[in-house]
Amino acid sequence: MNAYESARAEARRVVEAACRKAAEAGTLPAGDLPPVTVETPKDASNGDWACTFAMQCAKPLHMAPRKIAEAIRDNLELADSCFEKVEIAGPGFLNFTLAQSWYGDAVRAVSEQGEDYGRTAAARPEKVMVEFVSANPTGPMHMGNARGGVLGDCLAEVLDWAGNDVTREFYINDAGNQVDKFAHSVEGRYIQEVRGEDAVAFDPSWYQGDDIKALAHDLVEKYGDSLLDKSPEERFQIIEGYGLPTNIARMERDLKRYKIDYDVWFRESELHGSGYVKETIDLLTEKGATYRTEDGALWLRSTDFGCDKDDVLCRANGFYTYFAADIAYHRNKFEKRGFDRVINIWGADHHGHVKRLQCALDAIGLDGSNRLEIVLMQLVRMMQGGEVVRMSKRTGKSLTLTDLLDEIPVDAARFFFNSRAAETQMEFDLDLAVRQDSDNPLYYVQYAHARICSVLKNAAESGFALPDPQAADLSVLTGADERALIKVIALLPEEIAQAAAARDPSRLNKYAVSLAQQFHHFYNACRIKDDDKRVRDARLTLCMAARQTIKNVLQIIGVEAPETM
């Protein structure tokens, strides 16, 4: 149940019915009218919903908007609606006030749906893939991967709660130049460890990290110096066969620790091995979308599809480019696996790749411009003590996801990384993330949940049986703080739907803080263990609804809702 959307639809219905009735009575002229627009007013004193329909109709009906509003008001039938009254303000605003029954229904909806409260049925559900992180398996995951992991995971979750069929996918770049460079890097360090650093010059273009040295050391432990007796090709195969699976397993382990579980781990090497890359490029050629240059390289006519320059698909040496594999991969998503929509979380430095990939899919006939969405994620700055943190205290090297999770709780990392929309740069305050006070937004929200659990536990220990939400008399919840809390609780389905539509899961963080804040206001203003049993039961029912709502929104973000703190 989306109580807000139901109220909006109800307001439209009663206004449309009033217009028809007024036209039949002759107080409004008949004619084609614009759709009824209903909005939440900025000033709550103007009612719960505001309708500007009378002003919209002034021109087509050739009447003063105030006269139109009066005709509509005089013909409104609110008896079976969720509204108590409708008043006219200003030049012709129709201001709707919700009836007490709406508040009771909103609270009961939470108990009825329980762990599913907030889920909605999409008007047009889609089969959606969200691909995120997809870090090269040639080294540890960095802070960009850490932010992208949470944004992708939370976006996938809100899309699921909004009624879509969602798949989470990690694309493993286990083919191409970076893999060759990775294996050569490990091989070089292996030779140095066996024969000494002067035994081989370490190419500056190779990967330099300590993780490469660690893999080389593992190979020495496993094989001793026996790999030096192998042919270069065999040695390379053994090193790649050890290093890549080791790093992939490490990424999977770290992401599980980060509470991210993928439905699919897709390997780039499968595209090449199955001939799918070649098949895709041949398809583009059949459609007349490619051409060869004098040196033998194959190019995509990207400019024919709106890009500012053409792109190489196959080099003169016969090797396919990364772009060619990327086209094949996305063709696989749409054509072979049948996704209606694909959403990728990319770093902002990939912005130039967005249009060219969409154009390539357009050339195949897959409507990439509309079906492929790219969420571009800005950089994050890690701060501690007011200064930028780039290095791990433990290793003295660039801060990695593993380092971060050794430094702060996983829940804090997830909540803070999801606190800003992807397109905004963010500062991650490591000191704030571990603070246990109301300045820490995660602590503030989790404390609200724990406080509610304590209230309910104390009530039970005092001999007050927790009420049946469907039987409690919720008509007594008429106080300003009670109604304000119910309104925020009722917003969850709408917030999820809006977060999914905007591809912005950070809305849920803001909502969680707002909900916690409103509960604390209610708790400080209202005696819950009241002498009047009706009031006590109603307020306990409201507490249970708030607890479930906080728990559900924290679940979407992927953090715990503790019962004690």
Phi, psi and omega in degrees: 000129173251094187299325180290314180293326177296318179294319178298314180296323179295321178297317178299316184298313184291327177292315179299318179295321179294322178296317179296318180294318180294323179293321178295326179278349179086006179276345172230139177290147177283153179161173177286127183241155179290164176299148179285125179254127179233130183226162172276127182288149178294325180258114184296340179292346178270014180104182183269331177221147179235138180237127181259017187302322182299320178292322179295331185270353185303315183288309181295332182264351180056046179225157175292136183302326180296320179295321178296315180300320180294320178295320179293313181301317183293343182247008179288140174241105187257000187304319183255016182259179178265018182246144179272319181201164175226129181238154178261136179225150175058219185285351180155021175293139172255112184256121184261136175247127182292144176280160180299330180299327179297318181296317178295317179297323180296321179289317181294330179300327180294314181292326180295320184265337175055238182295345178263003181297127184113336178288142178227161176266121180292142177298320176227082182298144182236154170271110190242136169252133171248116178254127183209160187070283177041045180288147175300136182279037183251002181184178182289159180279139185257188185292330174298318176296323181296316179290314180299327179298315181289316180299317179293317182294317180291323177296317177301321181292316180292325176296322177294313180294336179275006171102015181258162176265107193246137175238132175262132184224143174244124180264116183268113178279076184255032176214160175099188187299322184295329179287319175300315181296322179298311182296320178295325179296314179294320179299316180298316179292326177298312180298319179296320181290325181283315189250355181106156186296335181277356184290332180211138176283125182277115184300128180300337181279350180284166178290134191257352191294162176296336178296329177291317177297322180295320178294319178298319179297319178301320180294323177296317179298325186276319188243354187062224179259012187293337180292339179289341178275352180278160173291154179307321182292317181291318179299317179300317181296320180293317182295315178295320181293339176266312188294313182296309179301324179297314181291322179295317178297323179293319178297316180297320178297314182295322180289326174295320176300330180276006180066033177246119177241122180270147174281326184222133167250106188257129183263130175300324182300332178294326179296315180290316183296327182275354182080011185289329177295311179300317181299320180294316180292324176297323179296318178297321179295319178299329181275003178075021185264005181232167173206159179252143175267174185299330181280358177097357179288147179256130184240150173267136179281064184300327182295337177290344184243021172102000179274163184273349177204160177279164185230144178283133176254320181221124183287168181300334180278001177092358180272134178286146179280168175299324180298320178298316179295324180294321177297314180298318180299315182285330172298320177301319181298313185278308190278316186274322184255356167073030177284138177284325184216142177235130179239123178250138173260113182237156172291151183299337180289352178263011187301328181291343183273345187296302185297320183294324178289318177299318179297320179297320178290326174298320181297327178284337183101023183256007176055050181298331182298332181254329187265340177258120178246138177242121173266113181270127187253128179280169183291160175237139176251125177273127184240143174207129182061028180078006181237154179289134179252120178244337186247147176284136176296327185285318186252341184074009181250180180306138182295127181249172177301318179299316178300317182298316183287343171282339186268320184226160179297150180301318181300320179294318179299314182296313184296315184291320180293336179266011186274352179228148176298150186303324186282357179257140173290150182222153172249126180260110183272103182296326179294316181294325184297336181254359179289145180245067175208178187291349176289335177275111185300325178294314178301319182300316181288314180296325178295323177300317179296315180296323179296318179296317178301321179293319178300313182292323178294317180295324178296316179296319181291337178275001177093007178266112178293135179295134187286160170279115184303331181281342181257341183296145178275098184272002178291345181276355180275072185251355181292156182299318181288327177294312180295322180297320179294318180298319180300318180292318177303316183293343183284342189306309180302322179293319179296319178295315180298319180290322178297320179293316182295321182273357184055041185226084180292348179296341176303328182290327175298313180297319179296317181299318179295317179298319179295315178298317179300317182291326176294317180300321176299313179299315182299320181283338185262336189238131172284122183276317178275066183283155178293328179283115184300322180299315180294316181300312181295322180294318181288325175295322176297319177296320177299317180296322178293320179294319179299313181296321182293316177298316180300317182293317182291324177292326177298319180298319180287338178092032178234163185283153173246088186290149178270340176223150178215000000 
